[in-house]
């Protein structure tokens, strides 16, 4: 080992021998060994002997010498990688330190400015008290007011006038990026550090909404500018960007006139468009700047008239300051400042257009993440899931997002037209018969003759949600698809993508189960991920035509971070064929949930999808102190649902009726889930009322424990001090489940262990009957012992096997069953406790 360490430190082409001597290899031998190393960096003893036999130039070298050479080579490779990693970390820390120092300087200037303004305000206040009453009133009214910016006269849009506007835009942008023109406050939940995306700030007290980001990316400034100027490649809310005119300036810069359209995030609001001037130039210190502003008040030049279905919004001086970084890469400052004209949407939706946090999440941070992702792809161009490179997967996620946005907005120039309502306006139906919409997708008539699909139908709707954290609801929809989706509809949608026999969705065939079979990609901050899920044993039939088989869905999910402030949560999916190709048609469907309230406190990360948050309620029905999820109690959000279906034109009426009913059933399911997920559903002030005859959770927990003590003579729960009975029961290590006393015995309550054992949730629990969880032997035992439970009040059952809702066998050491009595000592339900259970 001393010889290996010595050779590693030397770094030359020498060989450490047992006698302490070094042997030099010839250049030819080193070249041959390097080739072998790249093929197999850690060859076995037999492989090393084979190398010597196959490579004559190494024939005079002993296998032991070859072994030492490979050890040294691996050691040097490891040292090189570690040195490269440390250099990259050092560069990042240096750049972050520079950014933090600049931010500190800006804050010091801002403090000085505020101190000065405060001194002036005090002086004016003191002067006001010495004046006459009228003068005093006038002074007090005007003393603390900021001077309003006068309305600019029409701008001259000639080349000289545009250059003047461009220079003014540059000055104002730089004052926002590095100066004190805007009072920036740190984005809640975004702490700067070496592992963070960057320094994120939002505006406080300025017109419109504004956000700023500072960060380091491993790309050269010109490349960064090129990427950011191509908004369609990274800004998913961007529908179109047209460069209508461009001109060069005397200082080497470029002025461009742009028209940009943004999708509306929901069906309840119109899209936004902008008429922009973009100025690109290089500063004296070598920094590259791309800045923009709206051109809504110009004369003597080109103008952009209003466009139907769009509201003309205003972009205040915004842009990108890109500085070259020592050792490679760039330090970038991003500023987005807009007036999105919130007056044009219903009052309940105005927070969408008045939230700087939402602008930061969806625009500013999206740009920085996109740059960092491309930088990572350049440094690690590895093939990932489904045999695709990261850039291809990124393009795929863009297609999913854009297709969903197109469905939500349904613009006429994309080929969409509205169908007549059935008298209830909760679901909107659109049809797109554009020839290019579903080119190459085959459908069939019921008689078996193939025809080319000519149309796509979209059913969409939006709904307001109360007291439901978007991230938790989205995770529930993703992980418990069977509780809202119709498997026959999934099979029909998949058949529209595959070239095969099909008809209208009819009876369901097979089981409806889902599993993630391929996680495709994450963004580098793990804010978004793609996956392929397989819905097994799917099928449907019509007129004795069947199409069984597996259904694959390509799924995009983001916004599942409960601690992200103002985050938009999305679940977008599309059926695909197993032989999915890059140019295959995609019809995205899914959900988008956007918070509306300015109070966007996030839920505790410990919140679970099986409604455990309900157990954080004390005996009085109020939230326990210290519960981070209490802030969610007053939140509002808007959910947008859009589903797309391909069909032959002869099936339009049938598909329209099916789609309308399907989306309505999804809305009902979402409302049911949202009510159950609400942190305050057991709160006395929440308006929640349990079904008639069903006790509150706290009351039921007390009945369960009292009845156990009555029949078995021991306590079910250990004393937990001030902890509620419900919470103690919920966290009990054994599975505790209650079933009704009706003819069809269904489960009505379970603790966490019981839900884990049955692989279900409190919502789906009521769809599971008692007999379904037992095997044949268990059913016979239960049938024979159940009368004794009712007569004696309890029964101890021997160990055995039961089944989860997913069909997995679960073994248990023993079980106890007892009657649960209410306050009048009447039997309310039967409680089972499965002790020491585990999956087989």
PyMOL commands that set and color helices and strands:
alter all, ss='L'
color gray80, all
select helices_A, chain A and resi 2-10+27-39+45-54+56-58+63-130+133-143+159-177+221-229+231-233+342-344+347-349+351-354+356-379+385-387+390-409+412-414+470-479+481-483+487-497+612-616+628-634+649-677+697-712+725-730+752-758+762-765+770-773+776-792
alter helices_A, ss='H'
color red, helices_A
select strands_A, chain A and resi 14-16+22-24+155-156+184-186+199-203+209-217+238-248+254-262+271-282+288-294+298-299+310-312+314-315+318-324+330-339+416-418+428-432+442-444+450-452+455-466+513-522+528-538+541-542+545-546+549-558+568-576+589-595+636-647+735-739+747-750+794-803+809-821+827-835+838-839
alter strands_A, ss='S'
color yellow, strands_A
deselect
rebuild
show_as cartoon
